[in-house]
Amino acid sequence: MTFVHADPHVTAIRAVVPRTPQGCEECLRLGTPWVHLRLCLTCGHVGCCDSSPGKHASAHAHTIGHPIVQSMEPGEDWRWCYVDQNFV
C-alpha cells in the first residue's frame, strides 16, 4: 500500500539504517514488550507503535521533532507523518 500526499514534512526524510533492527530502542533497554515497530525516516530510531504500551515512535516524533516514520512490519511499506496525521 502506497499513499502519495503533498506533505511538507517529506523533506525530513533521509536514507537511514535502523539503529536497533532487533526491536524498539526504548523497549529493549527497559525490557518491555511492543506490538509493531516504526522506523524514524530522519535518524533511524526504531520505536514501538501507539498500540504498544510505550508508544515510543510517536514519543520520539513529538519530543525530537522527527515527523515521519515507516512501518517495519513485513509486507508493509506505508509512511506516516505525526505532525499532519496522514499517510505520505
WOTAZI-V713710 format. One record per residue. N is the residue number from 1. PHI is phi in whole degrees, -180 to 180 (999 if undefined). PSI is psi in whole degrees, -180 to 180 (NA if undefined). Layout:
BEGIN
((N;PHI;PSI) (N;PHI;PSI))
END
This chain:
BEGIN
((1;999;126) (2;-130;132) (3;-116;139) (4;-116;127) (5;-146;142) (6;-78;78) (7;-103;123) (8;-67;-15) (9;-83;-5) (10;-63;-18) (11;-67;-15) (12;-81;-10) (13;-72;131) (14;-127;165) (15;-78;112) (16;-122;160) (17;-118;133) (18;-57;128) (19;-69;-35) (20;-133;78) (21;-62;-17) (22;-81;-10) (23;163;-175) (24;-61;127) (25;-56;-49) (26;-72;-42) (27;-63;-39) (28;-62;-43) (29;-68;-39) (30;-87;-16) (31;75;31) (32;-108;158) (33;-83;163) (34;-137;165) (35;-102;-59) (36;-133;158) (37;-111;146) (38;-128;140) (39;-107;123) (40;-69;125) (41;-87;9) (42;-103;-41) (43;-129;-8) (44;90;6) (45;-61;135) (46;-106;120) (47;-129;163) (48;-88;156) (49;-74;174) (50;-73;-9) (51;-85;-10) (52;-87;153) (53;-56;-39) (54;-83;-25) (55;49;45) (56;-72;-27) (57;-67;-48) (58;-71;-34) (59;-62;-43) (60;-61;-47) (61;-60;-43) (62;-78;-35) (63;-86;-37) (64;-89;-29) (65;92;19) (66;-94;112) (67;-80;-29) (68;-117;132) (69;-120;161) (70;-124;144) (71;-64;141) (72;-104;10) (73;-77;138) (74;-56;133) (75;83;-2) (76;-108;138) (77;-132;21) (78;-82;158) (79;-127;147) (80;-130;136) (81;-101;117) (82;-70;-29) (83;-70;-51) (84;-92;-5) (85;54;51) (86;-151;166) (87;-79;144) (88;-127;NA))
END
